[in-house]
Amino acid sequence: MNLLLMMSILIIFISNIMMFLSMMLSKKSFMDREKNSPFECGFDPKSSARIPFSLHFFLITVIFLIFDVEIALIFPLIYSFYLVNFLTMMKISFFFLIILLTGLYHEWNQNMLNWTN
């Protein structure tokens, strides 16, 4: 028991010395503070959170999420070609792709895919 206590104290002591030396020898400065801060959607995390948000950026993000989910739905569809009648799966996948392309055409018509304002 005594040996376990001494080893625990020694480990804590060595780890504290190593952390202290690391903190003293590191070359971080006040200028590195900005590099270590989180970056979210182009906002400065140290400024006010009540600044205007680009609606176009939001729409592009929603379009990306929709197509990402649709890709996740297409993968099981490919696997089910082996399990179900081929003609039935062709009808289902054709209907699914028509919905995708109709949504893409609507977004293109509304100029949501143009990055210029």
N, C-alpha and C positions, 0 to 999 in steps of 0.2 A: 504494500500500500504506500509505503514511504517512497519507494522507487517511482511509482506511478505519479505521485504528487510532484516529485522533483522533475521528472521528465515533462510533465504538463507545464510547469513554471518555466522550464528551459525553452520549450517550444514557443510559449507565449512571448517570452523575452526576446528570442531570436527573430520572431516574426515582427514584433514591434520595432526592433532595430532596423530590420530590412525595409519596413514601410517608411520609417523616418529618413533613412538614407536615400531612398527613392524619391521622396518628396523634396529633399534638399538638393539632390543632384539633377533633378529634371530641369529642362530648359523652357518650361512654360512661362509665358508672360501674360500680361493683361490683354495683349493683342490676340492671343489664342482663344480667348473667351468666346468670340463669335464663331469660331470653327467648331467648338464643342456644343454649341446650342442646337436644339432641334430645328429643322427646317420643314415647315408644313405649308404647302400650297402657295408658296411665294410670300407668306406673311412673315414679318419680323416678330419673333415671339416676345421681344421686350417692349414692343409698342402697344398702342391701344388695339383692342380686339374689335372695335366698332368702326372699322374702315370699310369702304365699299368693296364688294366682291364682284368679280367679273362673272356675269351670267353665262357668257360664252364658254368660259373655262368649266363651269358647272355642267353645261349641256354636253360638252365633249367628254367629261368624266362619266356622265350617265350613259352616253352612247357606248363608251368602252365597257362599262359594267354590263350593259344589256348584251352586247356581243360576246362578252366573256362567259356569261351564263348560257347563252345559246350554244357556244362551242362545247360547254360542259354537257349540254343535252344531246349534242350530235354524237359524241363518243359512244354512249350506250346504244344509240340507234344503229351504229355500224355493227356492233356485236349482235344485235337482234336480227340482222339479216340471215344469220345461220339458224336461228330458232323458229322463225315464222315464214310463212309463204313469201316468196320473192316478190310476186306482183303486189301483194298487200303492203309490203315494206316499201316498195318503190312509190306507191301512192302516198303513203304517210310521209316519206322523206321529201317527195316533191311538194306536198302541201306545206311542210315545215319550211322548206327553202323558199317557197313563194311568199310566205309570211315574212321571212328575213329580208328578201329582196324588196318587198313592198315597203317595209320600214326604212330600209336604206334609201329607196327612191324618195320617200316622204322627207327624210332628213336632208337629202340633196336638194329637193325642191324648196325647202325652207331656209336654205343657205346655212345650215348648222355645221356643215363640214368645211366651210370657208373660214380660214383663220383671220382674214382681214376684217376690220370693223366697218 
